[in-house]
């Protein structure tokens, strides 16, 4: 699975609508409204590298209200949650 983190600037008065539209794009797994110099962050997860261009250039960048994007491709994921699950393999649930 290929993961891209897309930083998105959009028309300020349309942030909720843009976020909803982005969240409905195939390949976009999450959209976050954030504080700071950008308006939204989208997490894109696709099976093929070629699909990154389809999702970002073909859909996200063309979404009405999006004014600019900056894409970062993830090389490796570090997640405490994933590590906890891996080390729990074979152990019964404590819940």
N, C-alpha and C positions, 0 to 999 in steps of 0.2 A: 504494500500500500504506500502510495506517495502522498505526503502531506505538505501543503503549502499554507503559509500564513499570509493573508492579504490585508494590508493596511489600506483603509478606504477613506477618502474625503468625499463629502457629499453636500448638497444644498442643505444648510442648517435647518430650514423650516420643513424638510422632508425626511429627516433621519428615521423616524419610526416606520414610515412607508417604504423607504429604501431598504431598511433592515428586513422587513417582512418579505419584500420581493426577492432579496438576496437569499433568504433562508429557504425559499421555495425552489431554488435552482438545484438541479441534480448535480451532485458532487460537493455541494456546500453542506457541511455537517453542522456548523454552528456559526452564529453571527452575534457579536458582542457590541453593544454601545459602550464607548469608553471615554474617559476624561483625558485631556491632553491635546496634542497637536493634530490628532486624527479623530475622525468621528466614529468609525466602525472598524472592527476586526472580524474577518471571515476566516474560518478554518475550512480548507478544501482538502478532501480525501478522495483520491482516484486510484484506480488499479494500473493505469498506463500513463507513462510520462506525457504522451501526446495529448491526453485528455486535459492536462493542465491548461494548455492554450485554449481548448474548446470552452472550458468552464470560465477561465479568467478573461481572456481577450474576447471570446465569443459571447459571453453572457454577463459576467459581473461588470466589465468596463462599459457595456452597452446598456446597462440598467438605467432608466431615467432617474436623474438626481445624482448619479455618481459623477464626480468631477475629476478624480485622480485615484490611482491605485499604486501600491508599492508591494511587490510580491517577494516573499522569502521562502525558499524551499528548505524543508527540514531534512537534515542528514540522519539524525538519530534521536530517538525519544528517550527521555529520562523521566520516569514517573514513579513516585513512591507507591501509588496505588497498584501499578502493574507489578512492582517488585514484591509487594505484600502478597498478591495473588499467586505469584510464581513460587514463593517459599511456602505457601499453604497447601501446595499440591499433595494429596494423599492424606491430609489431616482432616478429621471431621470438623464440621462447622461448630464454632464455639457459641453460636446464637441459640 
